[in-house]
Amino acid sequence: MRYGFCMDRRFVALGAILGLTGVAAGAFGAHGLKTKLAPDMLAVFETGVRYQLFHAVALLFVGLAADKLRGSAAAGWLFLAGIVVFSGTLFALSTTGIRWLGAITPVGGVALLAGWAAIAWSAWRAAPAPVQG
């Protein structure tokens, strides 16, 4: 507790890395894939980027709130799995055209939903903050 609070550095680092790669993927999609993909497949790619970026921020939150939300590590791992499966399959589907990958994408979506549920559960179970005054 060097800084007066405890954080889970793994999730902060993973969130930052996924944020960085999400921005890079977004730029690649906007500039490198714009003329190479059909508009519908470019939209699929952009959906993968959007969900990766949203959940990269969620991972940062999980990492920074680790001391307040005991048990929130489950949310972090669920977000990580969800990003890899959901966004990863959308990236692969849009760039390769392999349609059966779309059948796997919802598994990642369920992991993302479960991550949010795990945060809610951790917050619900958390001890109330002491009253200051």
Secondary structure, DSSP 4 states (H G I P E B T S, - for coil): -TTSS---HHHHHHHHHHHHHHHHHHHIIIIISTTTS-HHHHHHHHHHHHHHHHHHHHHHHHHHTTTTSTTTHHHHHHHHHHIIIIIHHHHHHHHH--GGGGGTHHHHHHHHHHHHHHHHHHHHHSPPPPPP-
